[in-house]
Amino acid sequence: MTVIFSKKCELGLQAVLFLSIKKEKLIFNATEVSNELKVPKEFVSKVLQILTDSGIVGSKKGKNGGFYLAKRPSSIRLIDIVEAIDGKSVFENCVLGFPGCSNENPCPVHNKWGRLREDAYKMLSTETLEQLKEKTLQKLVNL
């Protein structure tokens, strides 16, 4: 588990990256995605449903149903997935959970975390799934 994202968010990022390297509108059921990512099918289904509600992933019901990327990989950024699942609070709240943490009333790691948080937000906001395609292919082959 990462320091800043929930397990749901991690899986959502992986699932959308997986869908992004496949042919457009190719449909994968939750079992296929869970087998590829080596995670429980029920967990995959829940996360993909959240992403369907956000419009990042599309779904088709029925016997041959499943999930597909609803937008072009060039128009989806990692931050879109993070916001759909975890929201933006990780980029707005104190990393230690102190209420009222601010520049005027900082927690012990406020300044260092602030820089890391800004860098992470920029990185997640800059690259699209299309730009991450080759690295994603390499990673999924090695799972």
KEKE-3310 file (N, C-alpha, C; in steps of 0.2 Angstrom, whole numbers, plus 5000, padded with zeros to 4 digits):
npx = (5004:5002:5009:5000:4989:4973:4970:4960:4961:4974:4972:4962:4970:4979:4970:4964:4975:4979:4967:4970:4980:4975:4965:4954:4938:4938:4931:4933:4929:4926:4933:4943:4951:4954:4962:4973:4979:4980:4972:4958:4942:4930:4934:4939:4928:4920:4929:4930:4916:4915:4923:4916:4905:4911:4914:4926:4928:4919:4904:4897:4882:4877:4878:4890:4896:4906:4920:4927:4938:4932:4935:4947:4964:4973:4967:4965:4971:4982:4978:4965:4959:4963:4956:4943:4942:4948:4947:4952:4957:4969:4978:4975:4974:4981:4995:4998:4986:4983:4971:4968:4980:4992:5000:5002:5001:5009:5011:5023:5029:5025:5031:5040:5032:5022:5030:5032:5019:5015:5023:5020:5006:5008:5015:5005:4995:5000:5005:4998:4988:4991:5004:5010:5010:5020:5028:5018:5015:5027:5027:5015:5018:5027:5021)
npy = (4994:5011:5027:5038:5034:5025:5008:5004:5015:5012:5000:5005:5013:5004:4996:5004:5008:4996:4994:5004:5000:4991:4987:5000:5001:4987:4974:4969:4957:4957:4946:4943:4955:4955:4943:4947:4957:4951:4951:4951:4947:4952:4964:4971:4973:4982:4993:4996:4999:5011:5019:5018:5025:5038:5041:5037:5024:5013:5002:4987:4978:4961:4944:4944:4955:4968:4978:4993:5006:5022:5034:5042:5036:5047:5057:5055:5058:5053:5059:5061:5048:5046:5057:5052:5041:5042:5056:5073:5076:5071:5079:5091:5091:5089:5079:5072:5072:5082:5094:5110:5112:5123:5135:5145:5139:5127:5109:5096:5091:5099:5109:5101:5090:5098:5102:5089:5085:5094:5091:5078:5080:5088:5079:5068:5075:5079:5069:5058:5043:5038:5043:5035:5022:5013:5010:5005:4993:4986:4984:4976:4965:4959:4956)
npz = (5000:4996:5003:5002:4995:4995:4995:4986:4977:4972:4966:4956:4949:4943:4936:4927:4920:4914:4906:4897:4889:4880:4865:4858:4866:4868:4878:4895:4907:4925:4931:4921:4922:4936:4936:4928:4935:4947:4959:4970:4962:4967:4973:4962:4954:4962:4962:4948:4946:4953:4945:4933:4936:4937:4924:4918:4915:4905:4905:4900:4901:4904:4896:4888:4894:4902:4906:4899:4893:4894:4889:4878:4880:4879:4884:4898:4914:4927:4939:4937:4940:4953:4959:4957:4965:4978:4980:4982:4994:5000:4994:5000:5014:5030:5031:5043:5049:5058:5064:5057:5052:5044:5034:5043:5055:5056:5055:5061:5049:5039:5030:5022:5018:5010:4999:4993:4991:4982:4971:4968:4965:4953:4945:4943:4937:4925:4916:4903:4901:4889:4887:4896:4891:4886:4897:4905:4898:4899:4913:4916:4910:4917:4929)
capx = (5000:5006:5008:4995:4983:4970:4971:4955:4964:4980:4969:4959:4975:4981:4965:4963:4982:4978:4962:4972:4985:4971:4962:4949:4932:4938:4928:4935:4925:4930:4937:4949:4955:4957:4967:4979:4982:4981:4968:4951:4937:4925:4937:4940:4921:4918:4933:4928:4910:4916:4926:4911:4901:4915:4914:4932:4927:4912:4902:4892:4879:4875:4883:4897:4898:4912:4922:4931:4940:4926:4938:4954:4970:4977:4963:4964:4977:4982:4975:4957:4958:4964:4950:4937:4941:4950:4946:4958:4959:4976:4982:4973:4974:4988:4997:4998:4980:4982:4966:4970:4987:4992:5007:5003:5000:5011:5013:5031:5032:5021:5034:5043:5026:5020:5033:5031:5012:5014:5027:5015:5000:5010:5016:4999:4991:5004:5006:4991:4988:4994:5011:5013:5008:5025:5030:5013:5015:5032:5026:5010:5021:5031:5017)
capy = (5000:5017:5031:5043:5032:5020:5001:5005:5019:5009:4995:5008:5016:4998:4993:5009:5007:4989:4995:5009:4997:4987:4990:5004:4998:4980:4973:4964:4956:4958:4940:4944:4961:4952:4938:4951:4961:4946:4954:4948:4949:4957:4971:4974:4975:4988:4999:4998:5002:5018:5022:5019:5031:5044:5042:5035:5017:5011:4995:4984:4973:4955:4938:4946:4962:4969:4985:4996:5013:5026:5040:5040:5037:5053:5062:5053:5058:5049:5063:5060:5042:5047:5061:5048:5036:5045:5063:5078:5077:5069:5085:5097:5090:5088:5072:5069:5072:5088:5099:5117:5113:5128:5139:5149:5134:5120:5102:5095:5090:5103:5112:5096:5087:5102:5101:5083:5085:5098:5088:5072:5082:5090:5072:5065:5079:5080:5063:5055:5036:5037:5044:5029:5016:5008:5008:5000:4986:4982:4982:4971:4959:4957:4954)
capz = (5000:4996:5009:5001:4991:4997:4992:4981:4972:4969:4961:4951:4944:4939:4932:4921:4915:4911:4900:4892:4884:4876:4859:4860:4867:4870:4884:4899:4913:4931:4932:4917:4925:4942:4934:4925:4941:4953:4965:4970:4958:4970:4974:4955:4952:4966:4960:4942:4946:4955:4939:4928:4939:4936:4917:4915:4913:4903:4906:4896:4905:4900:4896:4886:4897:4906:4907:4894:4894:4891:4886:4875:4884:4879:4888:4905:4918:4933:4944:4936:4943:4960:4962:4956:4970:4984:4981:4982:5001:5001:4992:5004:5021:5034:5031:5049:5052:5063:5062:5057:5050:5039:5034:5049:5061:5053:5059:5061:5043:5035:5024:5018:5015:5006:4993:4990:4989:4976:4966:4967:4961:4946:4941:4942:4933:4919:4911:4902:4900:4882:4888:4901:4888:4885:4904:4908:4895:4903:4920:4917:4907:4923:4935)
cpx = (5004:5005:5002:4989:4980:4971:4966:4958:4970:4977:4966:4964:4978:4976:4964:4970:4981:4973:4965:4977:4981:4968:4956:4942:4932:4936:4931:4931:4930:4935:4944:4954:4958:4963:4974:4982:4983:4978:4961:4946:4932:4928:4938:4933:4919:4922:4931:4921:4911:4919:4921:4907:4904:4915:4921:4932:4920:4911:4897:4889:4878:4880:4890:4899:4904:4913:4927:4933:4935:4929:4945:4959:4973:4973:4962:4971:4976:4978:4967:4955:4958:4958:4944:4936:4943:4948:4952:4960:4966:4981:4980:4974:4981:4989:4997:4991:4978:4976:4969:4977:4987:4999:5008:5003:5003:5012:5020:5033:5028:5025:5037:5037:5023:5023:5032:5024:5012:5017:5022:5009:5002:5011:5010:4995:4994:5003:4999:4993:4992:5002:5014:5012:5014:5027:5025:5013:5021:5031:5021:5013:5025:5028:5017)
cpy = (5006:5022:5036:5040:5026:5014:5002:5009:5016:5004:4999:5011:5010:4996:4998:5009:5001:4990:4999:5006:4992:4991:4994:5000:4990:4979:4968:4963:4957:4952:4941:4950:4958:4947:4942:4954:4957:4949:4951:4951:4954:4964:4975:4977:4981:4994:5001:5001:5010:5022:5023:5025:5038:5046:5040:5029:5017:5004:4993:4978:4966:4950:4940:4953:4962:4977:4987:5003:5017:5032:5038:5041:5043:5059:5061:5054:5054:5052:5062:5053:5043:5051:5057:5044:5039:5052:5067:5079:5076:5075:5091:5097:5088:5080:5068:5069:5078:5093:5106:5118:5118:5131:5143:5145:5127:5115:5101:5094:5094:5106:5106:5092:5091:5102:5095:5082:5088:5094:5082:5074:5084:5083:5069:5069:5080:5075:5060:5047:5034:5038:5038:5022:5011:5005:5003:4993:4982:4980:4976:4965:4955:4955:4947)
cpz = (5000:5002:5008:4998:4995:4993:4986:4975:4969:4964:4955:4946:4940:4934:4925:4917:4911:4905:4895:4887:4879:4870:4862:4860:4867:4877:4888:4905:4919:4932:4928:4920:4932:4941:4932:4931:4947:4959:4965:4966:4961:4971:4967:4953:4955:4963:4953:4941:4948:4949:4933:4930:4937:4928:4914:4912:4910:4905:4901:4900:4901:4900:4893:4888:4900:4906:4901:4896:4890:4887:4882:4880:4884:4882:4896:4908:4924:4939:4943:4940:4951:4963:4962:4962:4977:4985:4981:4989:5003:4999:4996:5011:5024:5033:5037:5053:5057:5060:5062:5055:5044:5039:5040:5055:5058:5058:5058:5054:5037:5029:5019:5014:5009:4999:4989:4987:4982:4970:4963:4963:4954:4942:4939:4937:4926:4914:4910:4901:4894:4883:4892:4898:4888:4892:4907:4905:4898:4910:4921:4914:4913:4929:4937)
residu = (MET:THR:VAL:ILE:PHE:SER:LYS:LYS:CYS:GLU:LEU:GLY:LEU:GLN:ALA:VAL:LEU:PHE:LEU:SER:ILE:LYS:LYS:GLU:LYS:LEU:ILE:PHE:ASN:ALA:THR:GLU:VAL:SER:ASN:GLU:LEU:LYS:VAL:PRO:LYS:GLU:PHE:VAL:SER:LYS:VAL:LEU:GLN:ILE:LEU:THR:ASP:SER:GLY:ILE:VAL:GLY:SER:LYS:LYS:GLY:LYS:ASN:GLY:GLY:PHE:TYR:LEU:ALA:LYS:ARG:PRO:SER:SER:ILE:ARG:LEU:ILE:ASP:ILE:VAL:GLU:ALA:ILE:ASP:GLY:LYS:SER:VAL:PHE:GLU:ASN:CYS:VAL:LEU:GLY:PHE:PRO:GLY:CYS:SER:ASN:GLU:ASN:PRO:CYS:PRO:VAL:HIS:ASN:LYS:TRP:GLY:ARG:LEU:ARG:GLU:ASP:ALA:TYR:LYS:MET:LEU:SER:THR:GLU:THR:LEU:GLU:GLN:LEU:LYS:GLU:LYS:THR:LEU:GLN:LYS:LEU:VAL:ASN:LEU)
# end
